[in-house]
Amino acid sequence: MDFSSYTVRLPDLGKGAVAGAAIAMVIGFQWGGWTLGSTAANQVRDAEQAGIVRVLAPICVDRFQRSADAGVNLAALNKADSWERGDIITKAGWTTFPGSEPDREVAKACATLLSRAKSQ
């Protein structure tokens, strides 16, 4: 059997395979929903943090509203600039929960919820 006609076309076959693999990867990652492991890990971490904030922010608001000087604290919070509100809430300790450190994202969400509650 003579394989010389196949060996001449072997470089073309290799180029086609490489081009096909590249096209498949572009289509898969752009439109097929493929992700890298690191991207999936980042998405899981972000979703976990969002879930924690969603649960703890209302608790923070409740702790704020049940404090002895809630009216004074709310007035001070409303007078503060928007970027300082999370720090005010964190320093007061309303974002510190048992077994955890104060969470900046919870403080920001708590300040947002308190400003919404004030306007309603």
C-alpha positions as CSV (number, residue, x, y, z in Angstrom):
1,M,0.0,0.0,0.0
2,D,1.3,3.4,-0.9
3,F,1.0,6.0,1.9
4,S,2.9,8.8,0.1
5,S,-0.3,10.6,-0.9
6,Y,-1.4,10.7,2.8
7,T,2.0,11.9,4.1
8,V,1.9,14.8,1.7
9,R,-1.4,16.0,3.2
10,L,-0.4,15.4,6.8
11,P,0.7,19.1,7.4
12,D,-2.7,20.3,6.1
13,L,-4.5,17.8,8.4
14,G,-2.5,19.1,11.4
15,K,-3.3,22.7,10.5
16,G,-7.0,21.9,10.2
17,A,-7.0,20.1,13.6
18,V,-5.3,23.1,15.3
19,A,-7.6,25.6,13.7
20,G,-10.7,23.4,14.6
21,A,-9.5,23.2,18.2
22,A,-9.0,26.9,18.4
23,I,-12.4,27.7,16.9
24,A,-14.0,25.2,19.3
25,M,-12.4,26.9,22.3
26,V,-13.4,30.4,21.2
27,I,-17.0,29.3,20.7
28,G,-17.0,27.3,23.9
29,F,-15.6,30.0,26.2
30,Q,-17.5,32.9,24.5
31,W,-20.9,31.5,23.9
32,G,-20.9,27.9,25.2
33,G,-20.7,28.8,28.9
34,W,-17.3,27.2,29.5
35,T,-15.3,28.7,32.4
36,L,-11.9,28.1,33.9
37,G,-11.7,26.7,37.4
38,S,-10.4,29.9,38.8
39,T,-13.4,31.9,37.3
40,A,-15.8,29.4,38.8
41,A,-14.1,29.7,42.2
42,N,-14.3,33.5,42.0
43,Q,-18.0,33.3,41.2
44,V,-18.7,30.9,44.1
45,R,-16.8,33.2,46.5
46,D,-18.7,36.3,45.3
47,A,-22.1,34.4,45.6
48,E,-21.1,33.3,49.1
49,Q,-20.2,36.8,50.2
50,A,-23.5,38.2,48.7
51,G,-25.5,35.5,50.6
52,I,-23.7,36.4,53.8
53,V,-24.4,40.1,53.3
54,R,-28.1,39.4,52.4
55,V,-28.5,37.5,55.7
56,L,-26.5,39.7,58.1
57,A,-27.5,43.2,56.9
58,P,-31.1,43.0,58.2
59,I,-29.7,41.7,61.5
60,C,-27.4,44.7,61.6
61,V,-30.4,47.0,60.9
62,D,-32.3,45.4,63.7
63,R,-29.4,45.8,66.2
64,F,-29.1,49.4,65.1
65,Q,-32.8,50.2,65.6
66,R,-32.9,48.4,69.0
67,S,-29.9,50.3,70.4
68,A,-30.7,52.8,73.2
69,D,-29.8,55.8,71.2
70,A,-31.0,54.8,67.8
71,G,-32.5,58.2,67.0
72,V,-29.3,60.0,67.7
73,N,-27.3,57.4,65.8
74,L,-29.6,57.6,62.8
75,A,-29.3,61.4,62.7
76,A,-25.5,61.1,62.9
77,L,-25.6,58.5,60.2
78,N,-27.7,60.6,57.9
79,K,-25.4,63.6,58.4
80,A,-22.3,61.6,57.5
81,D,-21.1,61.3,53.9
82,S,-22.1,58.1,52.1
83,W,-18.6,56.7,52.1
84,E,-18.3,57.2,55.9
85,R,-21.5,55.4,56.9
86,G,-20.1,51.9,56.7
87,D,-17.3,52.9,59.0
88,I,-19.7,54.5,61.5
89,I,-21.7,51.3,61.6
90,T,-18.6,49.1,61.9
91,K,-17.1,51.2,64.7
92,A,-20.4,51.0,66.7
93,G,-20.1,47.2,66.5
94,W,-23.4,46.4,64.8
95,T,-21.6,44.4,62.1
96,T,-19.6,42.3,64.5
97,F,-21.2,38.9,65.0
98,P,-20.1,36.0,67.3
99,G,-17.1,34.2,65.8
100,S,-16.4,36.8,63.0
101,E,-14.7,40.0,62.3
102,P,-16.6,43.1,61.2
103,D,-17.6,42.9,57.5
104,R,-17.3,46.0,55.4
105,E,-19.9,44.8,52.9
106,V,-22.4,44.1,55.6
107,A,-21.8,47.6,57.0
108,K,-22.4,49.2,53.6
109,A,-25.6,47.1,53.0
110,C,-26.8,48.0,56.6
111,A,-26.3,51.7,55.9
112,T,-28.2,51.4,52.6
113,L,-31.1,49.6,54.4
114,L,-31.1,52.2,57.1
115,S,-31.2,55.1,54.6
116,R,-34.1,53.4,52.8
117,A,-36.0,52.8,56.0
118,K,-35.6,56.5,56.9
119,S,-37.0,57.7,53.6
120,Q,-40.1,55.4,53.7
